[in-house]
Amino acid sequence: MRLEIYRYDPESGAAPRMQSYTVEIRPGMMLRDALLEVKAGDETLAFRHSCGEGVCGSDGVNVNGRNRLACITPMAELREPVQVRPLPGRPVIRDLVVDMSTFYRHYREVKPYLEHRDPLPEQEIRQSPEERARLDGLYECILCGCCSTACPSFWWNPERFRGPQALLAAWRFLADSRDQATAERLEALEGPYRLFRCHSIMNCVDACPKGLNPTAAIARIKAEMLKESI
Amino acid sequence: MALPRRRFDTLIIGAGGAGLNAALQLADSGARVAVVSKVFPTRSHTVAAQGGVNAALGNKLPDDWHWHMFDTVKGGDYLGDQDAIEFMCREAVPTVYELEHHGVPFSRFADGRIYQRPFGGMTRDFGGEQATRTCAAADRTGHAILHTLYQQNLRARTHFFDEYWAVDLLRDEEGVALGALVLCIETGEPLLVEARTTLVATGGCGQLFRTTTNAHINTGDGMAMCLRAGIPIQDLEFFQFHPTGIAGKGMLITEGARGEGGYLENKDGERLMARYAPHAKDLASRDVVSRAIAVEVREGRGCGPDGDHVLLRLDHLGERVVAERLPGIRDLCRTFLHLDPARDPIPVFPTAHYAMGGIPTDRFGRVVAPARHGPEEVVPGLYAAGECACVSVHGANRLGGNSLLDILVFGRAAGRDILAFLEANPHHRPTEEAAVERAMARLERWERKGEGESPQALRDELQRLMEDHCGVFRDRATMAEGLQRLEALRARIAEARLQDHSRVFNTARIEALELENLADLALAMVTCAHAREESRGAHSRVDFPERDDRNWMKHSLFFLEGARVDYKPVRTRPLTVESFPPKKRVY
């Protein structure tokens, strides 16, 4: 099967290009396996990867126009030639490796940690199964960046729009019955850009390899803001 | 050469659960902490832990840390140090509550308490009925914990050096740890991190094996750094094969699947564990279950066209249990096997999983090594915690749910002891330039150009060698041959060459350096396994099938220099309770 892989070596001075490789497909082969096979023959190819099972979030790439995790993308599902590019909209460091620092900064900006202000109990803070169920579909995010780098609003305003990942994280804490920073969290998302650049395009939902729904989380934040303001 | 330098109170190498929990204790106490990690912190392999973390909370059934302690001593086949085990099992309870307060999204019981599930080897009343002790966030407990710890470190403003690779530890002539030389992966430039205390928290070395539940990054870097720094590695012959890796592929299916009621079946539809562990059955300890599966397959009762695996059945548990308690493994099965475990059985086979051995430490996380006055002398300023360390709490075989516990408890303990050390040693010592040069030489070695074998191909060969010569069942002849082949392979690794000498994000260079680390650890593992003439826990010698407490109830210490093996006694005295004397181990 033919792969066309985006290549860029900042030290060579050459412009980025697409390079063709042929890989023999085995049953059950994932795109990460194919990239590893390419690398076995050409050690200059750089890409991030680690767990190989879709939990570490290292190997987000753009495959035939869609952001996916290479390790859980079956080769059998892909149209030939398979075009593999870095996640869009981020500066490329080398080949398939992009600079994710802006993405991580937005995550930090939403203060993605529990704030419980009452004195702590000696045991666990109680949470009913129903309250805990509100976190399902939120806490599973693996920070792979497939969603935010698929979002046109994030492409246009990468410095100011938080992006679907960070907003999903913001909602994960707003939705947690143990968190007591609701007002501050909502206030921090006010203004025309941080939250409201989301136009419900839903590329994030399509891109998320874990099946999460940032658009729905964003809608919940907006609803919560409205509730607070009246 | 003008090497850029940064200076911190503490350098932590590795951003998994142990490193991040230590960092959090330290940063919250006002210490200046640098965490160096070769991947972005949430990509560390703690993220892949599924089933849970053990703590005698007693949320479902009455429980006691003392029962947990007994199970851990027995599970480790009496090689664990009982002072450290007592400490860990006691600390488990406040540690889990602390995590919950930090925000870990644990699953819950109807009364709002943390959900706990049964896990292998966990009993009540010192070997009685099954305990329910393993605290879980569905089957994504490691993910939930790692992300929470990273989040809390963001709050605490820990310094992170993401995608920096640690080359070597620096020690001065007196043996005091001074920090490490690290390499920025993005720029390819070295950086000297000077620190008054250094914590090695680099995780395991499962990449020694071809079929493994471990990630690509689990190359035992910290253990190998210690070996090169003259510190021995303890008990590395004890390596756990997890009973339920996806057959032929290696992805982990949590023990929690059996904890929730799943069971193993052979080709005749028999519940095979009844034969090997009549009482605990599928929840016997992992070494027992792994050997049982291997025996079934070897004796022709394996499933599939090649009879090379057994089946894990969850289809009787019902849709709801699978959806609520095991959603992650359901995803894995759908992705990699195109099956739904709520309906179809999962093909499984024992898969390389966990190093019980590692850098020798005491229960405060301090690295201890024989220097002048005995085997347990503290290496000043040097700490280790997590899978790379050997306290030893797991002895010869780790129980499921005790690894998350280990990293959290000893990460936290190391953090506390580091604070005391920092107080007693307020000044940085001068960096030993000779040590820096030795570390730099490691990098320069890969600048050699010309013809030579590729590190990538050699890594594949090493993994096959280890699988063939140091797997579930071992014997003298196979390992002696393995040692010979390993020697030849190590000579070839010394002559290997990179073709790519670029600086920026050169992953081939990183992998070459990792290969050197793996090669040293392979030597440690096979040498110690070859020397240990008994069967204990995960170390199963066909030619010495019995445990031999008279001659072998002792820890191995492997020194890189001269590939020498030494031994030290097991600490059988707990802190406050009676010692558990060795007994025959039946489940």
Boltz contact constraints between the chains, C-beta under 6 A:
constraints:
  - contact:
      token1: [A, 10]
      token2: [B, 504]
      max_distance: 6.0
  - contact:
      token1: [A, 11]
      token2: [B, 502]
      max_distance: 6.0
  - contact:
      token1: [A, 11]
      token2: [B, 504]
      max_distance: 6.0
  - contact:
      token1: [A, 40]
      token2: [B, 456]
      max_distance: 6.0
  - contact:
      token1: [A, 43]
      token2: [B, 499]
      max_distance: 6.0
  - contact:
      token1: [A, 43]
      token2: [B, 500]
      max_distance: 6.0
  - contact:
      token1: [A, 43]
      token2: [B, 508]
      max_distance: 6.0
  - contact:
      token1: [A, 44]
      token2: [B, 500]
      max_distance: 6.0
  - contact:
      token1: [A, 46]
      token2: [B, 505]
      max_distance: 6.0
  - contact:
      token1: [A, 46]
      token2: [B, 507]
      max_distance: 6.0
  - contact:
      token1: [A, 50]
      token2: [B, 43]
      max_distance: 6.0
  - contact:
      token1: [A, 50]
      token2: [B, 215]
      max_distance: 6.0
  - contact:
      token1: [A, 50]
      token2: [B, 216]
      max_distance: 6.0
  - contact:
      token1: [A, 50]
      token2: [B, 217]
      max_distance: 6.0
  - contact:
      token1: [A, 51]
      token2: [B, 48]
      max_distance: 6.0
  - contact:
      token1: [A, 51]
      token2: [B, 215]
      max_distance: 6.0
  - contact:
      token1: [A, 53]
      token2: [B, 251]
      max_distance: 6.0
  - contact:
      token1: [A, 55]
      token2: [B, 47]
      max_distance: 6.0
  - contact:
      token1: [A, 55]
      token2: [B, 48]
      max_distance: 6.0
  - contact:
      token1: [A, 56]
      token2: [B, 43]
      max_distance: 6.0
  - contact:
      token1: [A, 56]
      token2: [B, 47]
      max_distance: 6.0
  - contact:
      token1: [A, 58]
      token2: [B, 43]
      max_distance: 6.0
  - contact:
      token1: [A, 72]
      token2: [B, 335]
      max_distance: 6.0
  - contact:
      token1: [A, 93]
      token2: [B, 186]
      max_distance: 6.0
  - contact:
      token1: [A, 93]
      token2: [B, 505]
      max_distance: 6.0
  - contact:
      token1: [A, 94]
      token2: [B, 504]
      max_distance: 6.0
  - contact:
      token1: [A, 94]
      token2: [B, 505]
      max_distance: 6.0
  - contact:
      token1: [A, 97]
      token2: [B, 505]
      max_distance: 6.0
  - contact:
      token1: [A, 108]
      token2: [B, 154]
      max_distance: 6.0
  - contact:
      token1: [A, 112]
      token2: [B, 151]
      max_distance: 6.0
  - contact:
      token1: [A, 113]
      token2: [B, 151]
      max_distance: 6.0
  - contact:
      token1: [A, 113]
      token2: [B, 152]
      max_distance: 6.0
  - contact:
      token1: [A, 113]
      token2: [B, 155]
      max_distance: 6.0
  - contact:
      token1: [A, 114]
      token2: [B, 103]
      max_distance: 6.0
  - contact:
      token1: [A, 120]
      token2: [B, 101]
      max_distance: 6.0
  - contact:
      token1: [A, 123]
      token2: [B, 97]
      max_distance: 6.0
  - contact:
      token1: [A, 124]
      token2: [B, 97]
      max_distance: 6.0
  - contact:
      token1: [A, 124]
      token2: [B, 100]
      max_distance: 6.0
  - contact:
      token1: [A, 124]
      token2: [B, 114]
      max_distance: 6.0
  - contact:
      token1: [A, 126]
      token2: [B, 112]
      max_distance: 6.0
  - contact:
      token1: [A, 127]
      token2: [B, 108]
      max_distance: 6.0
  - contact:
      token1: [A, 127]
      token2: [B, 112]
      max_distance: 6.0
  - contact:
      token1: [A, 128]
      token2: [B, 112]
      max_distance: 6.0
  - contact:
      token1: [A, 129]
      token2: [B, 108]
      max_distance: 6.0
  - contact:
      token1: [A, 132]
      token2: [B, 108]
      max_distance: 6.0
  - contact:
      token1: [A, 135]
      token2: [B, 105]
      max_distance: 6.0
  - contact:
      token1: [A, 139]
      token2: [B, 105]
      max_distance: 6.0
  - contact:
      token1: [A, 143]
      token2: [B, 42]
      max_distance: 6.0
